[in-house]
Amino acid sequence: MADFPLAIKKLIGGLERLPGIGPKGASRLVFYLLNTPKSFVGDLSKMLLALEEVKICQNCFGVADREKCSICADLKRKKDLICVVEGSIDVMALEAVGGYKGVYHVLGGVINPLDHVGPDDLKIVELVERVRQLENGHEVEIILATNPTMEGEATAMYLKRKLEALDKNIKISRIGSGLPMGASLEFADRATLSRAMEGRRDI
Amino acid sequence: MADFPLAIKKLIGGLERLPGIGPKGASRLVFYLLNTPKSFVGDLSKMLLALEEVKICQNCFGVADREKCSICADLKRKKDLICVVEGSIDVMALEAVGGYKGVYHVLGGVINPLDHVGPDDLKIVELVERVRQLENGHEVEIILATNPTMEGEATAMYLKRKLEALDKNIKISRIGSGLPMGASLEFADRATLSRAMEGRRDI
């Protein structure tokens, strides 16, 4: 094989390491970048470096510009309605929908013994402590919104037990799961169908 | 929607502009990068800037480290066997296969009136001049390897006429087209099937 410029080979190698980008996709991106204005490539390079400035909110562990993220700092958000998610990207997905008036708690993953991720590797102690400190008078609701995967379900059950042990008046809920909008029963897998039947609601 | 850190929003916006990366894919990449070691993000940033060093070969117009690319500079390559391709990425694809002993000529696109790309926007004059300067004694072969799309076919026909007008002893060929390996006739489109029948070979 011919000797392609080192800069090209290196960037292909770097991009290949990203999720969802294979060798062909990486080559395509590099040759696309070679044909774009240099200013765009320079901007992209600077944008990558700027990620260093991103902080972690000391309250919910989501991404933040400061010590506290904009959601935790928002006085209009209900602090006794906490949606527990796996990652900051889930916060972004839920916020894009809009309408949610509570705050979040980012676990930083799910319990996954196969990947050697135990409860102590996640922000679980911090969640329990955060809920403990909420005032007793108010009605507290915790929405467990880990993904409906085996690990996400197990983590939700673990959190439920930990939060119930607090012996506080807390409503604990799990995000709904079943058929996604637009889907057809015909093509749904058995686990999803069974969950959809269990989760049926009066209309 | 909550106010996410500017660095995150900017990088998502930048990555979205790349081919094959949508808004969801861009978010996923950014949150992946937030969880990788800072050194990797820094390296990626530097690799992008290093693309500036990539030069264009003054002979074949492919990517190069110097004035002349490694293929044109290779004394073992046959200079009177020229494979004409649309872009440098095609050179990379063909070189990855190996076995080709000639050189390349990168057009920089295809003739596409809808996109306002005419023959003058491509390295066609340069190709004709390059072929003209080849010594007369040798057998010259030009392989037209533009993609088998409508524009690629039209460009190949245009090049054939231009090269024939040189009134030189040149063999002009077109890369084979037909069913890709591993495909089944059942699912092939009509244009591909018809081309496969036309392009049948004795065995």
Interface residues (C-beta under 8 A of the other chain):
Chain A: M1 A2 D3 F4 P5 L6 A7 I8 K10 L11 G14 L15 R17 L18 P19 G20 G25 S27 R28 L29 V30 F31 Y32 L33 L34 K38 F40 V41 G42 D43 L44 S45 K46 M47 L48 L49 A50 L51 E52 E53 V54 K55 V63 A64 D65 C69 S70 I71 D74 G87 S88 I89 V91 M92 E95 A96 G98
Chain B: M1 A2 D3 F4 P5 L6 A7 I8 K10 L11 G14 L15 R17 L18 P19 G20 G25 S27 R28 L29 V30 F31 Y32 L33 L34 K38 F40 V41 G42 D43 L44 S45 K46 M47 L48 L49 A50 L51 E52 E53 V54 K55 V63 A64 D65 C69 S70 I71 D74 G87 S88 I89 V91 M92 E95 A96 G98
